């Protein structure tokens, strides 16, 4: 008993800390996960309005068609590759019909962005060929240099080769220098690109200063915030500051969700870091959502990256769940053992009190109370096993709190005590004690129960049994536990199994339906003197 109490004192602080953790940053991210459909519906509504506007335009009004298709492309470019591809091709077609070289070059740049976002490096470079950069307006030039720069940096990281990576990095540096040189000083592009070049070339401190300056400006869109936060997270990761890195990735993911951005790497990076930190459960959750986004957008490279990590995390999660279940079973065994002790003590105390009431004149006066006592006796045991079911629900909450403690290896004291528990023996003791106590109160239960069946269908315990599983199910029902879920938890079966047991037995009975249940509930308890109560 002292062991059980000590276990409670150890586990309760874990429960409280888990409840307190619900308000953390990752908790906010989980809340945003549940709102993804809402943000996406808002996005789709805006897209639907643009499509309706496009249909209303005159076929000859190509300039307005180009403008609306450009808006649709902007809505789709980080949302869904296939649709963005459709509208960028429309932009190319319209620009060719207009014979407008500047619009055609701008469309090629936009094509390059979605091809790169989808992980197609070769096609990206092919799309950008032939663009007359000199005749582009400054924003388009910055966009062109930025896309080519990103393609070379991504290639350098993807190849990770001592010969080719330096060549790609040098090319990327040339293009990012060109973008920085023509961007407006103090603008988002100028500050971000300068910080990005610093980071890519190992200058972490200047990069932190520049990205922090952007985040503190309060002038960024949600999409821009996500980009800056995820990039700054990489900087902190390279500086061996994983906590800051994780916080920024969570914030980036929240902003990606709110802007319905599916072409994103932040969630995958977050999953990687959580996995390395041992937070398997949240890493798996992040990977699931990252895979959903990658499949929705059509990001080939991202799906490959996720697919390489997901099986590893999934296997770790299974091991983690197994460890949780073992601790759960050990804790449950200790609690049920305590419950059984209390039941037995209660029955013994009841018997002792009855023996003291031996005087004849008292018996006549307390007959009515003895009738009530029997009802209390039945209700008390039923209540106790309901409490055990309550403990099971409480252990579910304990299990959630253990999520945060087990990876941190703060369960040594619990494990030391739990190692002394023989789970199988505790369970057998629980069932045996229940059977013994039940038959002391309902000694004619087995005989009365079997009167409801033909002889060939009667259920009798074997020599080494007190009650069979079939009898135990209806014994629990007799003391007031009629809920299938509760019976399943007490007997360590599934609800479906309990349901099958009950239906199979009732099918063999001489009476059926509610009448069978009523006859079982009518089986009487017998008091200490052998009189039916």
C-alpha positions in Angstrom: 0.0 0.0 0.0 2.8 2.4 0.8 4.3 1.7 -2.6 1.1 2.6 -4.3 0.8 5.9 -2.3 4.4 6.7 -3.1 3.8 6.1 -6.8 0.9 8.5 -6.7 3.1 11.2 -5.0 5.7 10.7 -7.7 3.3 10.7 -10.6 1.0 13.6 -9.6 3.7 16.3 -10.1 4.2 14.9 -13.6 0.5 15.3 -14.3 0.5 18.9 -13.1 3.6 19.8 -15.2 2.0 18.2 -18.2 -1.1 20.3 -17.7 1.0 23.4 -17.4 2.8 22.6 -20.6 -0.4 22.7 -22.6 0.1 26.4 -23.0 3.5 26.2 -24.5 4.5 27.2 -28.1 4.1 23.7 -29.5 0.6 23.7 -27.9 -0.2 26.8 -30.0 1.1 25.0 -33.1 -1.2 22.0 -32.4 -4.1 24.5 -32.1 -3.2 25.9 -35.5 -3.0 22.4 -37.0 -6.7 22.1 -36.2 -7.4 25.4 -38.1 -5.7 24.5 -41.3 -8.9 23.8 -43.1 -10.3 27.2 -42.1 -7.3 29.1 -43.5 -7.4 26.9 -46.7 -11.1 27.7 -47.2 -10.4 31.4 -47.0 -7.6 30.9 -49.6 -9.9 28.9 -51.9 -12.6 31.6 -51.6 -10.2 34.3 -52.8 -9.0 32.1 -55.6 -12.6 31.3 -56.6 -13.4 35.0 -56.8 -10.4 35.6 -59.1 -11.4 32.8 -61.4 -14.9 34.3 -61.6 -13.4 37.6 -62.5 -11.2 36.0 -65.2 -14.2 34.3 -66.8 -16.0 37.7 -67.1 -13.2 39.3 -69.1 -13.5 39.8 -72.8 -11.4 37.3 -74.8 -9.6 40.2 -76.5 -8.7 41.9 -73.2 -5.3 40.2 -72.9 -3.8 42.8 -70.7 -6.4 42.3 -67.9 -6.3 38.5 -68.4 -2.5 38.6 -67.8 -3.0 40.7 -64.7 -5.7 38.3 -63.2 -3.7 35.2 -64.2 -0.7 36.7 -62.5 -2.8 37.1 -59.3 -3.9 33.5 -59.5 -0.3 32.4 -60.0 0.7 34.4 -56.9 -2.1 32.7 -54.9 -1.1 29.2 -56.1 2.8 29.5 -56.3 3.3 28.4 -52.6 0.0 26.6 -52.3 -0.4 24.1 -55.1 2.2 23.3 -57.8 -0.2 21.9 -60.5 -2.5 24.9 -60.4 0.4 27.4 -60.4 1.9 25.6 -63.4 -1.4 26.0 -65.3 -1.6 29.7 -64.7 2.1 30.4 -65.4 1.6 28.6 -68.8 -1.4 30.9 -69.4 0.9 33.9 -68.6 3.4 32.6 -71.2 0.7 32.0 -73.8 -0.8 35.5 -73.3 2.7 37.2 -73.4 3.5 35.4 -76.7 0.2 36.4 -78.2 0.9 40.0 -77.1 4.4 39.7 -78.4 5.5 41.3 -75.2 9.1 40.1 -74.4 9.2 41.6 -70.9 6.0 39.8 -69.9 7.4 36.6 -71.5 10.6 36.9 -69.5 8.6 37.6 -66.3 6.5 34.5 -66.9 9.7 32.4 -67.4 11.0 33.6 -64.0 7.7 32.7 -62.4 7.9 29.3 -64.0 11.4 28.9 -62.6 10.1 29.6 -59.0 7.5 26.8 -59.0 9.9 24.3 -60.7 12.5 25.0 -58.1 9.8 24.7 -55.3 8.9 21.3 -56.7 12.5 20.2 -56.6 13.2 20.2 -60.3 16.7 21.8 -60.6 17.4 21.0 -64.3 14.0 22.3 -65.4 14.5 25.4 -63.3 17.7 26.4 -65.1 16.1 25.5 -68.5 13.2 27.8 -67.8 15.4 30.7 -66.9 17.5 30.4 -70.1 16.9 33.2 -72.6 15.6 35.7 -70.1 16.9 39.2 -71.1 17.8 40.4 -67.6 18.9 43.8 -68.8 15.4 44.7 -70.0 13.7 43.6 -66.8 12.4 46.1 -64.2 14.2 46.1 -60.9 11.7 43.9 -58.9 11.8 41.3 -61.7 15.6 41.4 -61.7 15.8 40.8 -58.0 13.3 37.9 -58.4 15.4 36.4 -61.2 18.7 36.7 -59.3 17.1 35.3 -56.1 15.7 32.3 -57.8 18.9 31.4 -59.6 20.8 32.0 -56.3 18.4 29.7 -54.4 18.8 27.0 -57.1 22.6 27.0 -56.8 22.5 27.1 -53.0 20.0 24.2 -53.0 22.1 22.3 -55.5 25.2 22.8 -53.3 23.4 21.4 -50.2 21.7 18.6 -52.2 25.0 17.3 -53.8 27.1 17.9 -50.6 30.2 17.1 -52.7 33.7 18.5 -52.0 34.2 19.2 -55.7 30.8 20.5 -56.9 29.5 22.2 -53.8 32.1 25.0 -53.7 31.4 25.7 -57.4 27.6 25.9 -56.8 28.1 28.0 -53.7 30.4 30.5 -55.6 27.8 30.8 -58.4 25.0 31.4 -55.8 27.1 34.1 -54.1 27.5 35.9 -57.5 23.8 36.0 -58.1 22.9 37.0 -54.5 25.4 39.9 -54.8 23.7 41.0 -58.0 20.3 40.9 -56.2 21.6 42.8 -53.2 23.3 45.5 -55.4 20.0 46.5 -57.2 17.6 46.1 -54.3 16.5 49.2 -52.4 18.6 49.8 -49.3 16.6 49.0 -46.1 13.9 47.0 -48.1 12.9 43.5 -47.1 14.7 42.0 -50.1 17.9 43.9 -49.4 18.1 43.0 -45.7 17.0 39.4 -46.1 19.4 38.7 -49.0 22.3 40.3 -47.1 21.5 38.2 -44.1 21.1 35.1 -46.1 24.4 35.5 -47.8 26.1 36.0 -44.4 24.5 32.8 -43.1 25.4 30.8 -46.2 29.0 31.9 -45.9 29.4 31.2 -42.2 28.9 34.7 -40.8 26.3 33.8 -38.2 26.3 36.9 -35.9 25.7 39.4 -38.7 23.0 37.1 -40.1 21.2 37.0 -36.7 21.3 40.8 -36.4 19.8 41.3 -39.9 17.1 38.7 -39.6 16.2 40.0 -36.1 15.9 43.5 -37.6 13.4 42.3 -40.1 11.3 40.4 -37.5 11.2 43.5 -35.2 10.1 45.8 -38.0 6.4 44.6 -37.8 6.0 45.3 -41.5 6.2 41.7 -42.8 3.4 39.6 -44.2 2.8 36.2 -42.5 4.6 34.5 -45.4 7.6 36.8 -45.1 7.7 36.2 -41.3 7.7 32.4 -41.9 10.7 32.7 -44.3 12.7 34.9 -42.0 11.9 32.8 -38.9 12.8 29.5 -40.6 16.1 31.0 -42.0 17.0 32.5 -38.6 16.3 29.1 -37.0 18.9 27.6 -39.3 21.4 30.2 -38.1 20.7 29.3 -34.5 21.0 25.6 -35.3 24.5 26.2 -36.8 25.3 28.2 -33.6 24.3 25.1 -31.4 21.3 26.9 -29.9 18.6 24.3 -30.6 16.0 25.8 -28.2 15.9 29.1 -30.1 15.9 27.2 -33.3 12.9 25.1 -32.4 10.9 28.1 -31.1 11.5 29.9 -34.4 10.6 26.9 -36.5 7.3 26.6 -34.6 6.6 30.3 -35.2 7.5 29.9 -38.9 5.1 26.9 -39.2 2.3 28.8 -37.5 2.7 31.6 -40.0 2.9 29.1 -42.9 -0.4 27.6 -41.7 -2.1 31.0 -41.4 -0.9 32.0 -44.9 -1.9 28.5 -46.3 1.7 28.0 -47.5 2.2 24.3 -48.5 5.6 24.8 -50.2 7.5 25.0 -46.9 10.5 23.3 -45.3 10.1 24.7 -41.8 7.9 21.8 -40.5 10.3 19.2 -41.8 13.2 20.9 -40.2 11.2 21.1 -36.9 10.5 17.3 -37.1 14.2 16.6 -37.6 15.3 18.7 -34.6 12.5 17.2 -32.3 13.6 13.7 -33.4 17.2 14.4 -32.5 16.1 15.8 -29.1 14.2 12.6 -28.4 10.7 14.2 -28.7 9.4 11.3 -30.8 5.7 11.9 -30.4 5.8 15.6 -31.6 8.4 14.8 -34.3 6.0 12.2 -35.7 3.1 14.7 -35.6 5.2 17.3 -37.4 6.3 14.8 -40.1 2.7 13.8 -40.7 1.6 17.4 -41.4 4.8 18.0 -43.4 4.0 15.1 -45.6 0.4 16.2 -46.0 1.6 19.7 -47.2 4.3 18.2 -49.5 1.7 15.9 -51.2 -0.8 18.7 -51.4 1.7 21.1 -53.1 3.4 18.4 -55.2 6.9 19.0 -53.8 8.9 16.0 -55.1 12.1 16.6 -53.3 10.3 17.4 -50.0 8.4 14.1 -50.2 11.6 12.2 -50.7 13.2 13.9 -47.7 10.2 13.2 -45.5 9.9 9.6 -46.7 13.5 9.0 -45.6 12.8 10.1 -42.0 9.2 9.1 -41.4 9.8 5.3 -41.1 12.6 5.9 -38.6 10.5 8.2 -36.4 7.5 5.9 -36.8 9.5 2.9 -35.4 10.9 5.0 -32.6 7.3 6.1 -31.8 6.2 2.4 -31.5 9.0 1.7 -29.1 8.1 4.8 -27.1 4.4 3.6 -26.9 5.5 0.2 -25.8 7.5 1.7 -22.9 4.5 3.9 -22.0 2.2 0.9 -21.9 4.6 -1.1 -19.7 4.7 1.7 -17.1 0.9 2.1 -17.5 0.3 -1.6 -16.8 2.6 -1.6 -13.8 0.9 1.5 -12.3 -2.5 0.1 -12.9 -1.6 -3.2 -11.3 -0.5 -1.4 -8.1 -3.7 0.6 -8.0 -5.9 -2.4 -8.6 -4.0 -4.3 -5.9 -4.7 -1.4 -3.4 -8.4 -1.5 -4.5 -8.6 -5.3 -3.8 -7.0 -4.8 -0.4 -9.7 -2.3 0.5 -12.5 -4.5 -0.8 -11.2 -7.4 1.3 -10.8 -5.3 4.5 -14.3 -3.9 4.0 -15.8 -7.4 3.7 -13.9 -8.6 6.8 -15.0 -5.6 8.8 -18.6 -6.1 7.8 -18.5 -9.8 8.9 -16.9 -8.8 12.2 -19.6 -6.2 12.9 -22.3 -8.7 12.2 -20.9 -11.2 14.7 -21.0 -8.6 17.4 -24.8 -8.3 16.9 -25.5 -11.6 18.6 -28.2 -10.6 21.0 -31.6 -11.8 20.2 -33.5 -8.6 21.0 -31.2 -6.6 18.7 -31.7 -9.0 15.8 -35.4 -8.2 15.6 -34.8 -4.5 15.7 -32.1 -4.5 13.0 -33.7 -6.8 10.4 -34.6 -3.8 8.3 -31.1 -2.4 8.7 -29.6 -5.7 7.6 -31.7 -5.5 4.4 -30.2 -2.1 3.8 -26.8 -3.4 4.7 -27.0 -5.9 2.0 -27.8 -3.2 -0.5 -24.9 -1.1 0.7 -22.7 -4.2 0.5 -23.6 -4.7 -3.1 -23.4 -1.1 -4.1 -20.1 -0.7 -2.2 -18.3 -3.3 -4.3 -19.8 -2.0 -7.5 -18.7 1.5 -6.5 -15.2 0.2 -5.9 -14.7 -1.3 -9.3 -16.1 1.9 -10.8 -13.4 3.7 -8.9 -10.9 1.4 -10.5 -12.2 2.4 -13.9 -11.8 6.0 -12.8 -8.2 5.2 -12.0 -7.7 4.0 -15.5 -9.0 7.2 -16.9 -6.7 9.1 -14.5 -3.8 7.0 -15.7 -4.5 8.1 -19.2 -3.9 11.7 -18.0 -0.8 10.4 -16.2 0.4 8.8 -19.4 0.1 12.1 -21.3 2.3 13.7 -18.6 4.8 10.9 -18.8 5.2 11.9 -22.5 7.3 14.8 -21.5 9.2 13.0 -18.7 10.2 9.8 -20.2 12.4 11.3 -23.0 14.1 13.4 -20.3 14.8 10.2 -18.3 13.2 11.5 -15.2 11.5 8.2 -14.3 14.3 6.3 -12.6 12.5 6.3 -9.2 9.3 5.1 -10.8 11.1 2.4 -12.7 13.0 1.2 -9.6 9.7 0.6 -7.8 7.9 -0.7 -10.8 10.5 -3.4 -11.4 9.3 -5.2 -8.2 5.8 -5.7 -9.6 4.8 -9.0 -11.1 2.1 -7.8 -13.4 0.7 -11.2 -14.2 0.6 -12.2 -10.6 -1.1 -8.9 -9.6 -3.8 -9.3 -12.2 -4.4 -12.9 -11.2 -4.6 -11.8 -7.5 -7.1 -9.1 -8.5 -9.4 -11.5 -10.3 -9.1 -14.3 -7.6 -9.8 -11.9 -4.8 -12.8 -10.5 -6.6 -14.2 -14.0 -7.2 -13.7 -15.0 -3.6 -15.4 -11.8 -2.3 -18.2 -12.0 -4.8 -19.0 -15.7 -3.9 -19.0 -14.9 -0.2 -21.8 -12.4 -0.9 -23.5 -14.3 -3.6 -22.7 -18.0 -2.8 -25.6 -19.3 -4.9 -24.7 -17.2 -7.9 -23.2 -20.0 -10.1 -26.1 -22.4 -9.4 -28.8 -19.7 -9.9 -27.1 -18.5 -13.1 -26.9 -22.0 -14.6 -30.7 -22.4 -14.0 -31.1 -20.0 -16.9 -29.5 -22.6 -19.4 -30.1 -26.1 -20.5 -27.8 -28.7 -18.9 -25.5 -29.0 -21.9 -25.0 -25.2 -22.0 -24.4 -24.6 -18.3 -21.1 -22.9 -17.3 -19.3 -24.4 -14.3 -15.8 -23.5 -13.0 -13.1 -26.1 -13.3 -11.2 -27.4 -10.2 -8.6 -24.7 -10.3 -11.1 -21.9 -11.0 -13.3 -19.8 -8.8 -15.2 -18.1 -11.6 -14.8 -18.5 -15.3 -14.4 -15.4 -17.5 -18.1 -15.8 -18.7 -19.3 -15.9 -15.1 -17.1 -13.1 -14.0 -18.6 -10.8 -16.7 -22.1 -11.4 -15.4 -20.9 -11.2 -11.7 -19.6 -7.7 -12.5 -23.0 -6.9 -14.0 -24.8 -8.2 -10.9 -22.9 -5.8 -8.6 -23.9 -2.9 -10.8 -21.2 -2.6 -13.5 -23.2 -2.9 -16.6 -21.1 -0.6 -18.9 -19.3 -2.7 -21.5 -16.3 -0.3 -21.7 -15.8 -0.5 -17.9 -16.0 -4.3 -17.8 -13.5 -4.5 -20.7 -11.1 -2.3 -18.8 -11.4 -4.3 -15.5 -10.9 -7.7 -17.3 -8.2 -6.5 -19.7 -10.3 -7.2 -22.8 -11.5 -5.1 -25.7 -15.1 -3.9 -25.7 -15.7 -6.0 -28.8 -14.6 -9.2 -27.0 -16.9 -8.5 -24.0 -19.7 -7.9 -26.3 -19.1 -11.2 -28.1 -18.9 -13.1 -24.8 -22.2 -11.6 -23.7 -24.0 -12.2 -26.9 -22.7 -15.8 -27.2 -23.9 -16.7 -23.6 -27.3 -15.0 -24.1 -27.9 -16.9 -27.3 -27.7 -20.2 -25.4 -30.0 -19.1 -22.6 -33.6 -20.3 -22.0 -34.8 -16.7 -21.9 -33.7 -13.8 -24.0 -33.4 -10.0 -24.2 -33.9 -7.8 -21.2 -35.6 -10.6 -19.2 -32.3 -12.5 -19.1 -30.5 -9.4 -17.6 -33.4 -9.0 -15.1 -33.1 -12.6 -14.0 -29.3 -12.2 -13.4 -29.9 -9.0 -11.4 -32.5 -10.9 -9.3 -30.0 -13.4 -8.0 -30.0 -12.6 -4.3 -27.1 -12.1 -1.8 -27.1 -14.2 1.4 -26.2 -12.8 4.8 -23.8 -14.3 7.3 -26.6 -16.5 8.9 -27.6 -18.0 5.6 -30.8 -15.9 5.2 -31.5 -14.4 1.8 -31.4 -10.6 1.9 
